Amino acid sequence: MTLSMYQASVPVFVRALSNLSHVLGKGAEHATAKGVSGEVLLQTRLIPDMLPLIKQVQIACDMATRGSARLAGAEPKSFEDNETTLEQAHARINGAIEYIKGFSADQIDGNETRAIHLKMRNGEMHFDGQTYLLAFLLPNLFFHCTTAYNILREAGTDIGKTDFIGKE
């Protein structure tokens, strides 16, 4: 049995973002119980030179949405990074999930060799579709979801591994 590009991307992205929404919700409950505003929680960082929680959420969403579009050969939709409340952060995640669910297996499967070029701060990066998915998208998505989890955990939110990986 083989694993298709679609199976290794869209369902994985949906699950990761759904679990991110779950831990963010538990973080919101914890913040409310401790009298901490959502705005303060969203600006929480692990260390001063690391991006805050809201940026971790935004980048995780961007990895999934832009990645799905690029794998499908579509122009990635742009999302503004203007969320300042927990409700807006949840809306960003939900919007990302709905957007990536719009891509079908027919659009993504068979694009293992599709050329994907990214302009980054440090120059250009060039991938084929499979390498882009496995060596760039998935590690970045899970890095930012994990960092968001760690920020919430460090802030005292009662979450564990099952919250991060989800329940089936």
DSSP file (Angstrom, degrees, kcal/mol; ACC not computed):
  #  RESIDUE AA STRUCTURE BP1 BP2  ACC     N-H-->O    O-->H-N    N-H-->O    O-->H-N    TCO  KAPPA ALPHA  PHI   PSI    X-CA   Y-CA   Z-CA
    1    1 A M              0   0    0      0, 0.0     2,-0.3     0, 0.0     0, 0.0   0.000 360.0 360.0 360.0 134.6    0.0    0.0    0.0
    2    2 A T        -     0   0    0      0, 0.0     2,-0.5     0, 0.0     0, 0.0  -0.712 360.0-129.5-104.5 157.7    1.3    3.4   -0.9
    3    3 A L        -     0   0    0     -2,-0.3     2,-0.1     3,-0.0     0, 0.0  -0.924  26.7-141.0-105.5 124.2    0.8    6.7    0.8
    4    4 A S     >  -     0   0    0     -2,-0.5     4,-1.8     1,-0.1     5,-0.1  -0.381  21.6-112.9 -83.3 162.6   -0.3    9.5   -1.5
    5    5 A M  T  4 S+     0   0    0      1,-0.2     4,-0.4     2,-0.2     5,-0.2   0.886 119.6  51.8 -58.0 -40.3    0.8   13.1   -1.4
    6    6 A Y  T >> S+     0   0    0      1,-0.2     3,-1.6     2,-0.2     4,-0.6   0.953 108.2  49.4 -62.8 -49.4   -2.7   14.1   -0.4
    7    7 A Q  T 34 S+     0   0    0      1,-0.3     5,-0.3     2,-0.1    -1,-0.2   0.820 112.3  49.4 -60.3 -31.1   -2.9   11.6    2.4
    8    8 A A  T 3< S+     0   0    0     -4,-1.8    -1,-0.3     3,-0.1    -2,-0.2   0.477 123.9  27.5 -86.5  -2.5    0.4   12.8    3.7
    9    9 A S  T <> S+     0   0    0     -3,-1.6     4,-3.1    -4,-0.4     3,-0.4   0.633 114.8  38.1-121.8 -81.3   -0.7   16.5    3.6
   10   10 A V  H  X S+     0   0    0     -4,-0.6     4,-2.7     1,-0.3     5,-0.2   0.874 120.0  42.5 -53.1 -52.9   -4.3   17.7    3.9
   11   11 A P  H  > S+     0   0    0      0, 0.0     4,-2.2     0, 0.0    -1,-0.3   0.881 116.9  49.6 -62.7 -34.2   -5.5   15.2    6.5
   12   12 A V  H  > S+     0   0    0     -3,-0.4     4,-2.5    -5,-0.3    -2,-0.2   0.913 112.0  48.0 -67.6 -42.9   -2.3   15.7    8.5
   13   13 A F  H  X S+     0   0    0     -4,-3.1     4,-2.6     2,-0.2     5,-0.3   0.916 111.2  50.6 -63.3 -43.5   -2.6   19.5    8.3
   14   14 A V  H  X S+     0   0    0     -4,-2.7     4,-2.5    -5,-0.3    -2,-0.2   0.925 112.3  46.7 -61.1 -45.2   -6.2   19.4    9.4
   15   15 A R  H  X S+     0   0    0     -4,-2.2     4,-2.5    -5,-0.2     5,-0.2   0.931 112.2  49.7 -64.2 -45.0   -5.4   17.2   12.4
   16   16 A A  H  X S+     0   0    0     -4,-2.5     4,-2.0     1,-0.2    -2,-0.2   0.922 115.0  43.6 -61.1 -44.4   -2.4   19.3   13.4
   17   17 A L  H  X S+     0   0    0     -4,-2.6     4,-2.4     2,-0.2    -1,-0.2   0.862 111.9  53.3 -71.5 -34.9   -4.5   22.6   13.2
   18   18 A S  H  X S+     0   0    0     -4,-2.5     4,-1.9    -5,-0.3    -2,-0.2   0.915 111.4  46.2 -63.4 -42.1   -7.5   21.0   15.0
   19   19 A N  H  X S+     0   0    0     -4,-2.5     4,-2.5     2,-0.2     5,-0.2   0.861 109.7  54.6 -69.1 -34.9   -5.2   19.9   17.8
   20   20 A L  H  X S+     0   0    0     -4,-2.0     4,-2.3    -5,-0.2    -2,-0.2   0.919 108.0  49.7 -61.4 -43.3   -3.6   23.4   17.9
   21   21 A S  H  X S+     0   0    0     -4,-2.4     4,-2.2     1,-0.2    -2,-0.2   0.897 109.6  52.7 -61.1 -40.7   -7.1   24.9   18.3
   22   22 A H  H  X S+     0   0    0     -4,-1.9     4,-2.0     2,-0.2    -2,-0.2   0.947 111.6  43.2 -61.3 -50.4   -7.8   22.4   21.1
   23   23 A V  H  X S+     0   0    0     -4,-2.5     4,-2.1     1,-0.2    -1,-0.2   0.855 112.5  54.1 -68.6 -32.0   -4.7   23.3   23.1
   24   24 A L  H  X S+     0   0    0     -4,-2.3     4,-2.3    -5,-0.2    -1,-0.2   0.896 107.3  51.7 -65.3 -38.8   -5.3   27.0   22.4
   25   25 A G  H  X S+     0   0    0     -4,-2.2     4,-2.1     2,-0.2    -2,-0.2   0.903 109.8  48.0 -62.9 -41.8   -8.8   26.6   23.8
   26   26 A K  H  X S+     0   0    0     -4,-2.0     4,-2.2     1,-0.2   132,-0.2   0.868 110.2  53.4 -66.8 -34.7   -7.4   25.0   27.0
   27   27 A G  H  X S+     0   0    0     -4,-2.1     4,-2.7     2,-0.2    -2,-0.2   0.895 107.3  51.1 -64.0 -39.9   -4.9   27.8   27.2
   28   28 A A  H  X S+     0   0    0     -4,-2.3     4,-2.5     2,-0.2    -2,-0.2   0.907 109.5  50.0 -63.7 -42.5   -7.8   30.3   27.0
   29   29 A E  H  X S+     0   0    0     -4,-2.1     4,-2.3     2,-0.2    -2,-0.2   0.920 112.3  47.7 -61.3 -43.9   -9.6   28.6   29.8
   30   30 A H  H  X S+     0   0    0     -4,-2.2     4,-1.7     2,-0.2    -2,-0.2   0.925 111.2  50.4 -63.2 -45.4   -6.5   28.6   32.0
   31   31 A A  H  X>S+     0   0    0     -4,-2.7     5,-3.1     1,-0.2     4,-0.5   0.921 111.0  49.3 -60.2 -44.4   -5.8   32.3   31.3
   32   32 A T  H ><5S+     0   0    0     -4,-2.5     3,-1.1     1,-0.2    -1,-0.2   0.920 109.8  51.1 -61.1 -44.4   -9.4   33.2   32.2
   33   33 A A  H 3<5S+     0   0    0     -4,-2.3    -1,-0.2     1,-0.3    -2,-0.2   0.805 114.4  44.2 -63.7 -28.9   -9.2   31.2   35.5
   34   34 A K  H 3<5S-     0   0    0     -4,-1.7    -1,-0.3    -3,-0.2    -2,-0.2   0.399 116.0-112.2 -97.2   2.0   -6.0   33.0   36.4
   35   35 A G  T <<5 +     0   0    0     -3,-1.1     2,-0.5    -4,-0.5    -3,-0.2   0.764  69.1 142.2  74.8  24.7   -7.2   36.4   35.4
   36   36 A V      < -     0   0    0     -5,-3.1    -1,-0.3    -6,-0.2    -2,-0.1  -0.855  50.3-122.9-100.2 131.7   -4.9   36.7   32.4
   37   37 A S     >  -     0   0    0     -2,-0.5     4,-2.2     1,-0.1     5,-0.1  -0.354  15.4-122.2 -71.9 153.5   -6.2   38.4   29.3
   38   38 A G  H  > S+     0   0    0      1,-0.2     4,-2.6     2,-0.2     5,-0.2   0.853 113.1  58.6 -60.1 -35.7   -6.2   36.6   26.0
   39   39 A E  H  > S+     0   0    0      2,-0.2     4,-0.8     1,-0.2    -1,-0.2   0.895 106.7  46.8 -63.3 -40.2   -4.2   39.5   24.6
   40   40 A V  H >4 S+     0   0    0      2,-0.2     3,-0.8     1,-0.2     4,-0.3   0.926 111.4  51.8 -66.6 -44.4   -1.4   38.9   27.1
   41   41 A L  H >< S+     0   0    0     -4,-2.2     3,-1.8     1,-0.2    12,-0.4   0.919 106.3  54.2 -58.1 -44.1   -1.5   35.1   26.5
   42   42 A L  H 3< S+     0   0    0     -4,-2.6    12,-2.5     1,-0.3    13,-0.3   0.724 108.2  50.2 -65.8 -20.3   -1.1   35.6   22.8
   43   43 A Q  T << S+     0   0    0     -4,-0.8    -1,-0.3    -3,-0.8    -2,-0.2   0.365  84.1 121.5 -96.9   4.5    2.0   37.7   23.4
   44   44 A T    <   -     0   0    0     -3,-1.8     9,-2.0    -4,-0.3     2,-0.3  -0.441  41.0-172.6 -71.1 140.8    3.6   35.1   25.6
   45   45 A R        -     0   0    0      7,-0.2     6,-0.1    -2,-0.1    -2,-0.1  -0.885  32.6-133.2-128.5 158.4    7.0   33.8   24.5
   46   46 A L  S    S+     0   0    0      5,-0.4    -1,-0.1     1,-0.3     5,-0.0   0.894  96.2   0.2 -75.9 -42.7    9.3   31.0   25.8
   47   47 A I  S >  S-     0   0    0      4,-0.1     3,-2.0    -3,-0.1    -1,-0.3  -0.957  84.0-101.7-142.7 158.7   12.3   33.3   25.6
   48   48 A P  T 3  S+     0   0    0      0, 0.0    -1,-0.0     0, 0.0    -2,-0.0   0.792 117.3  48.7 -56.4 -33.5   12.7   37.0   24.6
   49   49 A D  T 3  S+     0   0    0      2,-0.1     2,-0.3    -4,-0.0     0, 0.0   0.321  95.2  90.9 -93.3  12.4   14.1   36.4   21.1
   50   50 A M  S <  S-     0   0    0     -3,-2.0    -3,-0.0     1,-0.1     0, 0.0  -0.789  86.5 -99.7-103.8 149.5   11.4   33.8   20.1
   51   51 A L        -     0   0    0     -2,-0.3    -5,-0.4     1,-0.1    -4,-0.1  -0.310  43.7-108.2 -65.0 149.1    8.2   34.7   18.4
   52   52 A P    >>  -     0   0    0      0, 0.0     4,-1.8     0, 0.0     3,-0.5  -0.173  34.9 -92.4 -74.9 171.5    5.1   35.0   20.6
   53   53 A L  H 3> S+     0   0    0     -9,-2.0     4,-2.2   -12,-0.4     5,-0.2   0.874 122.8  55.3 -50.5 -47.4    2.2   32.5   20.7
   54   54 A I  H 3> S+     0   0    0    -12,-2.5     4,-2.6     1,-0.2    -1,-0.2   0.882 107.3  49.9 -61.1 -38.0    0.1   34.4   18.1
   55   55 A K  H <> S+     0   0    0     -3,-0.5     4,-2.8   -13,-0.3    -1,-0.2   0.868 107.8  54.2 -68.1 -34.8    2.9   34.3   15.6
   56   56 A Q  H  X S+     0   0    0     -4,-1.8     4,-2.2     2,-0.2    -2,-0.2   0.919 111.1  46.0 -62.5 -42.0    3.3   30.5   16.2
   57   57 A V  H  X S+     0   0    0     -4,-2.2     4,-2.3     2,-0.2    -2,-0.2   0.936 113.7  48.5 -64.8 -47.1   -0.4   30.1   15.4
   58   58 A Q  H  X S+     0   0    0     -4,-2.6     4,-2.5     1,-0.2    -2,-0.2   0.916 113.0  46.6 -61.1 -44.5   -0.2   32.3   12.3
   59   59 A I  H  X S+     0   0    0     -4,-2.8     4,-2.8     2,-0.2    -1,-0.2   0.900 110.3  52.8 -68.5 -39.6    2.9   30.5   10.9
   60   60 A A  H  X S+     0   0    0     -4,-2.2     4,-1.9    -5,-0.2    -1,-0.2   0.933 112.1  46.5 -59.1 -44.5    1.4   27.1   11.6
   61   61 A C  H  X S+     0   0    0     -4,-2.3     4,-2.8     1,-0.2     5,-0.3   0.911 111.9  51.0 -63.1 -42.4   -1.7   28.2    9.6
   62   62 A D  H  X>S+     0   0    0     -4,-2.5     4,-2.4     1,-0.2     5,-0.7   0.898 106.6  54.0 -63.1 -41.2    0.4   29.6    6.8
   63   63 A M  H  X5S+     0   0    0     -4,-2.8     4,-1.5     1,-0.2     5,-0.2   0.939 114.2  41.6 -58.1 -46.5    2.4   26.4    6.5
   64   64 A A  H  X5S+     0   0    0     -4,-1.9     4,-1.9    -5,-0.2    -2,-0.2   0.919 121.0  40.0 -69.9 -44.0   -0.8   24.4    6.1
   65   65 A T  H  X5S+     0   0    0     -4,-2.8     4,-2.1     2,-0.2    12,-0.2   0.959 121.7  39.3 -73.9 -50.2   -2.6   26.8    3.8
   66   66 A R  H  X5S+     0   0    0     -4,-2.4     4,-2.7    -5,-0.3     5,-0.2   0.890 116.6  52.9 -67.0 -37.8    0.2   27.9    1.6
   67   67 A G  H  X<S+     0   0    0     -4,-1.5     4,-2.5    -5,-0.7    -1,-0.2   0.923 108.5  48.8 -63.7 -44.2    1.7   24.4    1.5
   68   68 A S  H  X S+     0   0    0     -4,-1.9     4,-1.7    -5,-0.2    -2,-0.2   0.931 113.0  48.4 -60.1 -45.6   -1.6   22.9    0.3
   69   69 A A  H  X>S+     0   0    0     -4,-2.1     5,-2.9     1,-0.2     4,-0.6   0.937 112.2  47.7 -61.8 -47.0   -1.9   25.5   -2.4
   70   70 A R  H ><5S+     0   0    0     -4,-2.7     3,-1.0     1,-0.2    -1,-0.2   0.900 110.0  52.4 -63.3 -40.1    1.6   25.0   -3.6
   71   71 A L  H 3<5S+     0   0    0     -4,-2.5    -1,-0.2     1,-0.3    -2,-0.2   0.849 112.1  46.9 -62.6 -32.4    1.3   21.3   -3.7
   72   72 A A  H 3<5S-     0   0    0     -4,-1.7    -1,-0.3    -5,-0.2    -2,-0.2   0.510 116.5-114.7 -86.2  -5.2   -1.9   21.7   -5.7
   73   73 A G  T <<5S+     0   0    0     -3,-1.0     2,-0.2    -4,-0.6    -3,-0.2   0.719  73.4 131.8  78.1  21.2   -0.2   24.2   -8.1
   74   74 A A      < -     0   0    0     -5,-2.9    -1,-0.3    -6,-0.2    -2,-0.1  -0.666  68.5 -98.4-103.4 159.2   -2.5   27.0   -7.0
   75   75 A E        -     0   0    0     -2,-0.2     2,-0.0    -3,-0.1    -1,-0.0  -0.654  49.0-113.9 -73.7 123.8   -1.7   30.5   -5.9
   76   76 A P        -     0   0    0      0, 0.0     2,-0.2     0, 0.0   -10,-0.1  -0.337  25.8-119.0 -63.3 137.5   -1.6   30.5   -2.1
   77   77 A K        -     0   0    0    -12,-0.2     2,-0.4     1,-0.0    -8,-0.1  -0.518  27.0-130.0 -71.4 141.6   -4.3   32.6   -0.4
   78   78 A S        -     0   0    0     -2,-0.2     2,-0.4   -13,-0.0    -1,-0.0  -0.812  19.1-164.7 -98.6 135.4   -3.0   35.4    1.7
   79   79 A F        -     0   0    0     -2,-0.4     2,-0.2   -21,-0.1   -17,-0.0  -0.956  22.4-121.5-115.7 136.3   -4.1   35.8    5.3
   80   80 A E        -     0   0    0     -2,-0.4     2,-1.2     1,-0.1     3,-0.2  -0.525  14.0-135.5 -73.4 142.4   -3.5   39.1    7.2
   81   81 A D        +     0   0    0     -2,-0.2    -1,-0.1     1,-0.2   -26,-0.0  -0.589  67.6 118.3 -94.3  70.9   -1.5   38.7   10.4
   82   82 A N        +     0   0    0     -2,-1.2     2,-0.3     6,-0.1    -1,-0.2   0.162  27.7 133.3-125.0  18.0   -3.8   41.0   12.4
   83   83 A E        +     0   0    0     -3,-0.2   -25,-0.1     1,-0.1     3,-0.1  -0.549  14.3 160.1 -75.3 131.3   -5.2   38.7   15.1
   84   84 A T        +     0   0    0     -2,-0.3     2,-0.3     1,-0.0   -42,-0.1   0.434  56.9  57.6-126.8  -6.7   -5.1   40.2   18.6
   85   85 A T  S  > S-     0   0    0      1,-0.1     4,-2.1   -43,-0.1     5,-0.1  -0.845  82.0-117.0-124.4 161.4   -7.7   38.2   20.5
   86   86 A L  H  > S+     0   0    0     -2,-0.3     4,-2.5     1,-0.2     5,-0.2   0.871 116.6  56.0 -63.3 -36.1   -8.1   34.5   21.2
   87   87 A E  H  > S+     0   0    0      1,-0.2     4,-2.2     2,-0.2    -1,-0.2   0.912 108.6  46.9 -62.0 -41.8  -11.4   34.5   19.2
   88   88 A Q  H  > S+     0   0    0      2,-0.2     4,-2.3     1,-0.2    -1,-0.2   0.873 109.8  53.5 -67.6 -36.7   -9.5   35.9   16.2
   89   89 A A  H  X S+     0   0    0     -4,-2.1     4,-2.1     2,-0.2    -2,-0.2   0.920 110.3  47.2 -63.6 -43.1   -6.8   33.3   16.6
   90   90 A H  H  X S+     0   0    0     -4,-2.5     4,-2.9     1,-0.2    -2,-0.2   0.899 110.5  52.3 -64.3 -39.6   -9.4   30.5   16.6
   91   91 A A  H  X S+     0   0    0     -4,-2.2     4,-2.8     2,-0.2    -2,-0.2   0.886 107.5  52.9 -63.1 -37.8  -11.0   32.1   13.6
   92   92 A R  H  X S+     0   0    0     -4,-2.3     4,-2.1     2,-0.2    -2,-0.2   0.931 111.7  45.1 -62.3 -45.8   -7.7   32.0   11.8
   93   93 A I  H  X S+     0   0    0     -4,-2.1     4,-2.5     2,-0.2    -2,-0.2   0.941 114.4  48.1 -63.9 -47.0   -7.2   28.4   12.6
   94   94 A N  H  X S+     0   0    0     -4,-2.9     4,-2.5     1,-0.2    -2,-0.2   0.898 111.7  50.4 -62.0 -40.5  -10.8   27.5   11.5
   95   95 A G  H  X S+     0   0    0     -4,-2.8     4,-2.2    -5,-0.2    -1,-0.2   0.885 110.4  50.0 -63.8 -38.9  -10.4   29.5    8.3
   96   96 A A  H  X S+     0   0    0     -4,-2.1     4,-2.6    -5,-0.2     5,-0.2   0.922 110.3  50.0 -65.1 -43.9   -7.1   27.7    7.5
   97   97 A I  H  X S+     0   0    0     -4,-2.5     4,-2.0     1,-0.2    -2,-0.2   0.937 112.0  47.1 -60.7 -47.0   -8.8   24.3    8.1
   98   98 A E  H  X S+     0   0    0     -4,-2.5     4,-0.6     1,-0.2    -1,-0.2   0.896 111.9  51.7 -62.4 -39.6  -11.7   25.2    5.8
   99   99 A Y  H >< S+     0   0    0     -4,-2.2     3,-1.2     1,-0.2    -2,-0.2   0.944 111.7  44.4 -62.9 -48.8   -9.3   26.5    3.1
  100  100 A I  H >< S+     0   0    0     -4,-2.6     3,-1.5     1,-0.3    -1,-0.2   0.807 104.9  62.6 -71.8 -26.3   -7.1   23.4    3.1
  101  101 A K  H 3< S+     0   0    0     -4,-2.0    -1,-0.3     1,-0.3    -2,-0.2   0.706  91.1  71.0 -66.3 -16.9  -10.2   21.1    3.1
  102  102 A G  T << S+     0   0    0     -3,-1.2     2,-0.4    -4,-0.6    -1,-0.3   0.588  80.5  89.0 -75.0 -10.3  -11.0   22.7   -0.2
  103  103 A F    <   -     0   0    0     -3,-1.5     2,-0.2    -4,-0.2   -34,-0.0  -0.743  68.7-149.3 -91.3 136.4   -8.1   20.9   -1.9
  104  104 A S    >>  -     0   0    0     -2,-0.4     4,-1.2     1,-0.1     3,-0.7  -0.576  26.4-112.3-101.4 163.9   -8.8   17.5   -3.4
  105  105 A A  H 3> S+     0   0    0      1,-0.2     4,-3.0     2,-0.2     3,-0.4   0.866 117.3  61.3 -59.6 -36.6   -6.7   14.4   -3.8
  106  106 A D  H 34 S+     0   0    0      1,-0.2    -1,-0.2     2,-0.2    -3,-0.0   0.818 104.4  48.9 -61.3 -30.2   -6.9   15.0   -7.6
  107  107 A Q  H <4 S+     0   0    0     -3,-0.7    -1,-0.2     1,-0.1    -2,-0.2   0.790 123.4  28.6 -78.7 -27.8   -5.2   18.4   -7.2
  108  108 A I  H >< S+     0   0    0     -4,-1.2     3,-1.5    -3,-0.4    -2,-0.2   0.827  95.5  90.6-106.0 -40.4   -2.3   17.1   -5.0
  109  109 A D  T 3< S+     0   0    0     -4,-3.0  -105,-0.0     1,-0.2    -5,-0.0  -0.309  90.3  28.3 -62.3 141.6   -1.6   13.5   -5.9
  110  110 A G  T 3  S+     0   0    0      4,-0.0     3,-0.4     1,-0.0    -1,-0.2   0.451  89.2 106.2  88.9   1.6    0.9   13.0   -8.7
  111  111 A N    X   +     0   0    0     -3,-1.5     3,-1.1     1,-0.2    18,-0.3   0.044  33.5 119.3-101.6  26.8    2.7   16.3   -7.9
  112  112 A E  T 3  S+     0   0    0      1,-0.3    18,-2.6    17,-0.2    19,-0.4   0.824  83.9  37.9 -59.2 -31.9    5.8   14.6   -6.3
  113  113 A T  T 3  S+     0   0    0     -3,-0.4    -1,-0.3    15,-0.2    -2,-0.1   0.372  83.3 131.6-103.5   4.6    8.1   16.2   -8.9
  114  114 A R    <   -     0   0    0     -3,-1.1    15,-0.8     1,-0.1     2,-0.4  -0.342  62.9-118.6 -56.2 132.3    6.3   19.6   -9.2
  115  115 A A  E     -A  128   0A   0     13,-0.2     2,-0.5    14,-0.1    13,-0.2  -0.625  33.1-172.4 -76.3 127.8    8.9   22.3   -9.0
  116  116 A I  E     -A  127   0A   0     11,-2.8    11,-2.7    -2,-0.4     2,-0.4  -0.989   2.5-171.8-126.2 124.9    8.3   24.6   -6.0
  117  117 A H  E     -A  126   0A   0     -2,-0.5     2,-0.4     9,-0.2     9,-0.2  -0.962   1.4-168.6-120.7 131.3   10.3   27.7   -5.5
  118  118 A L  E     -A  125   0A   0      7,-2.7     7,-2.6    -2,-0.4     2,-0.7  -0.958  16.5-143.9-120.6 136.3   10.2   29.9   -2.4
  119  119 A K  E     +A  124   0A   0     -2,-0.4     5,-0.2     5,-0.2     2,-0.2  -0.894  32.3 176.6 -96.7 116.4   11.6   33.4   -1.9
  120  120 A M  E >   -A  123   0A   0      3,-2.8     3,-1.7    -2,-0.7    -2,-0.0  -0.653  46.3-101.3-114.4 169.5   12.8   33.5    1.7
  121  121 A R  T 3  S+     0   0    0      1,-0.3     3,-0.1    -2,-0.2    -1,-0.1   0.854 124.4  46.3 -56.9 -35.0   14.7   36.2    3.7
  122  122 A N  T 3  S-     0   0    0      1,-0.3    -1,-0.3     0, 0.0     2,-0.3   0.234 128.2 -80.5 -95.5  13.6   17.9   34.3    3.2
  123  123 A G  E <   -A  120   0A   0     -3,-1.7    -3,-2.8     2,-0.0    -1,-0.3  -0.771  69.3 -32.7 120.9-168.4   17.4   33.7   -0.6
  124  124 A E  E     -A  119   0A   0     -2,-0.3     2,-0.4    -5,-0.2    -5,-0.2  -0.624  44.2-157.0 -93.6 149.5   15.5   31.3   -2.7
  125  125 A M  E     -A  118   0A   0     -7,-2.6    -7,-2.7    -2,-0.3     2,-0.4  -0.974   6.2-159.9-123.4 140.7   14.7   27.7   -1.9
  126  126 A H  E     +A  117   0A   0     -2,-0.4     2,-0.3    -9,-0.2    -9,-0.2  -0.979  18.2 161.7-126.3 131.4   14.0   25.1   -4.6
  127  127 A F  E     -A  116   0A   0    -11,-2.7   -11,-2.8    -2,-0.4     2,-0.3  -0.914  36.9-124.5-136.9 160.8   12.1   21.8   -4.0
  128  128 A D  E  >  -A  115   0A   0     -2,-0.3     4,-2.8   -13,-0.2   -15,-0.2  -0.717  47.9-100.3 -93.9 164.9   10.3   19.1   -5.8
  129  129 A G  H  > S+     0   0    0    -15,-0.8     4,-2.2   -18,-0.3   -17,-0.2   0.873 120.2  48.0 -56.0 -44.2    6.8   18.5   -4.4
  130  130 A Q  H  > S+     0   0    0    -18,-2.6     4,-2.8     2,-0.2     5,-0.3   0.920 114.2  45.6 -67.2 -43.0    7.6   15.5   -2.3
  131  131 A T  H  >>S+     0   0    0    -19,-0.4     4,-2.8     2,-0.2     5,-0.6   0.895 110.9  54.6 -66.4 -39.4   10.7   17.0   -0.7
  132  132 A Y  I  X>S+     0   0    0     -4,-2.8     5,-3.2     3,-0.2     4,-1.1   0.930 114.1  41.4 -57.6 -46.3    8.8   20.3   -0.1
  133  133 A L  I  <>S+     0   0    0     -4,-2.2     5,-2.4    -5,-0.2    -2,-0.2   0.959 124.6  33.4 -66.1 -52.5    6.1   18.3    1.8
  134  134 A L  I  <5S+     0   0    0     -4,-2.8    -3,-0.2    -5,-0.2    -2,-0.2   0.828 128.8  31.2 -80.4 -32.9    8.4   15.9    3.7
  135  135 A A  I  <5S+     0   0    0     -4,-2.8    -3,-0.2    -5,-0.3    -1,-0.2   0.586 133.9  17.7-105.0 -11.6   11.5   18.0    4.4
  136  136 A F  I  X<S+     0   0    0     -4,-1.1     4,-2.0    -5,-0.6     5,-0.2   0.697 121.9  41.8-122.8 -58.4   10.0   21.6    4.7
  137  137 A L  I  ><S+     0   0    0     -5,-3.2     4,-3.1     2,-0.2     5,-0.2   0.967 116.1  43.4 -62.8 -57.5    6.2   21.7    5.3
  138  138 A L  H  ><S+     0   0    0     -5,-2.4     4,-2.5     1,-0.2     5,-0.3   0.923 115.6  47.5 -61.0 -46.7    5.7   19.0    7.8
  139  139 A P  H  > S+     0   0    0      0, 0.0     4,-2.0     0, 0.0    -1,-0.2   0.919 115.9  45.9 -60.9 -39.8    8.7   19.9   10.0
  140  140 A N  H  X S+     0   0    0     -4,-2.0     4,-2.3     2,-0.2     5,-0.2   0.926 112.0  50.5 -67.4 -44.5    7.8   23.6   10.0
  141  141 A L  H  X S+     0   0    0     -4,-3.1     4,-2.2    -5,-0.2     5,-0.2   0.947 115.4  42.3 -57.5 -49.6    4.1   22.9   10.7
  142  142 A F  H  X S+     0   0    0     -4,-2.5     4,-2.4    -5,-0.2    -1,-0.2   0.813 109.7  58.0 -72.8 -28.4    5.0   20.7   13.7
  143  143 A F  H  X S+     0   0    0     -4,-2.0     4,-2.4    -5,-0.3    -1,-0.2   0.950 112.0  41.0 -60.5 -48.0    7.7   23.0   14.9
  144  144 A H  H  X S+     0   0    0     -4,-2.3     4,-2.1     2,-0.2    -2,-0.2   0.857 115.5  49.5 -73.8 -34.8    5.2   25.9   15.2
  145  145 A C  H  X S+     0   0    0     -4,-2.2     4,-2.3    -5,-0.2    -1,-0.2   0.914 113.8  47.4 -65.8 -41.4    2.4   23.7   16.7
  146  146 A T  H  X S+     0   0    0     -4,-2.4     4,-2.8     2,-0.2    -2,-0.2   0.901 111.1  50.5 -65.4 -41.7    4.9   22.3   19.2
  147  147 A T  H  X S+     0   0    0     -4,-2.4     4,-2.4     2,-0.2    -1,-0.2   0.907 110.1  49.9 -65.4 -40.6    6.2   25.7   20.1
  148  148 A A  H  X S+     0   0    0     -4,-2.1     4,-2.3     2,-0.2    -2,-0.2   0.935 111.8  49.1 -60.6 -45.7    2.6   27.0   20.6
  149  149 A Y  H  X S+     0   0    0     -4,-2.3     4,-2.8     1,-0.2    -2,-0.2   0.931 111.1  49.9 -56.3 -47.4    2.0   24.0   22.8
  150  150 A N  H  X S+     0   0    0     -4,-2.8     4,-2.8     1,-0.2    -1,-0.2   0.873 108.7  51.6 -64.6 -37.5    5.1   24.6   24.8
  151  151 A I  H  X S+     0   0    0     -4,-2.4     4,-1.7     2,-0.2    -1,-0.2   0.940 113.2  45.2 -62.0 -46.3    4.3   28.3   25.3
  152  152 A L  H  <>S+     0   0    0     -4,-2.3     5,-2.3     2,-0.2    -2,-0.2   0.893 114.2  48.9 -64.9 -39.6    0.8   27.3   26.7
  153  153 A R  H ><5S+     0   0    0     -4,-2.8     3,-1.6     1,-0.2    -2,-0.2   0.922 110.7  49.7 -66.0 -44.0    2.3   24.6   28.8
  154  154 A E  H 3<5S+     0   0    0     -4,-2.8    -1,-0.2     1,-0.3    -2,-0.2   0.818 104.3  60.1 -64.4 -30.4    5.0   26.9   30.2
  155  155 A A  T 3<5S-     0   0    0     -4,-1.7    -1,-0.3    -5,-0.2    -2,-0.2   0.523 128.0 -99.1 -75.5  -4.6    2.2   29.4   31.0
  156  156 A G  T < 5 +     0   0    0     -3,-1.6    -3,-0.2     1,-0.3    -2,-0.1   0.448  67.4 156.0 104.8   1.1    0.6   26.7   33.2
  157  157 A T      < -     0   0    0     -5,-2.3     2,-1.7    -6,-0.2    -1,-0.3  -0.397  48.3-123.3 -63.4 134.5   -2.1   25.3   31.0
  158  158 A D        +     0   0    0   -132,-0.2     2,-0.3    -2,-0.1    -1,-0.1  -0.602  62.4 132.6 -82.7  84.4   -3.0   21.8   32.0
  159  159 A I        -     0   0    0     -2,-1.7     2,-0.2   -10,-0.1    -3,-0.0  -0.927  29.6-177.5-131.8 156.6   -2.3   20.0   28.7
  160  160 A G    >>  -     0   0    0     -2,-0.3     4,-1.5     1,-0.0     3,-0.7  -0.749  48.5 -71.5-141.0-171.2   -0.4   16.9   27.8
  161  161 A K  H 3> S+     0   0    0      1,-0.3     4,-2.8    -2,-0.2     5,-0.3   0.855 125.1  58.0 -57.9 -39.1    0.8   14.8   24.9
  162  162 A T  H 3> S+     0   0    0      1,-0.2     4,-1.9     2,-0.2    -1,-0.3   0.858 104.2  52.8 -62.7 -34.4   -2.8   13.5   24.2
  163  163 A D  H <4 S+     0   0    0     -3,-0.7    -1,-0.2     2,-0.2  -140,-0.2   0.886 112.3  45.8 -65.8 -38.0   -3.9   17.1   23.8
  164  164 A F  H  < S+     0   0    0     -4,-1.5    -2,-0.2     1,-0.2    -1,-0.2   0.924 121.9  33.5 -71.5 -45.8   -1.1   17.7   21.2
  165  165 A I  H  < S-     0   0    0     -4,-2.8    -2,-0.2     1,-0.1    -3,-0.2   0.683 106.0-138.3 -87.9 -17.1   -1.6   14.5   19.2
  166  166 A G     <  -     0   0    0     -4,-1.9     2,-0.4    -5,-0.3    -1,-0.1  -0.047  15.6 -83.4  84.9 170.6   -5.3   14.3   19.6
  167  167 A K              0   0    0     -4,-0.1    -5,-0.0     1,-0.1    -4,-0.0  -0.914 360.0 360.0-116.6 141.3   -7.6   11.4   20.2
  168  168 A E              0   0    0     -2,-0.4    -1,-0.1     0, 0.0    -2,-0.0   0.374 360.0 360.0-109.0 360.0   -9.0    9.0   17.6
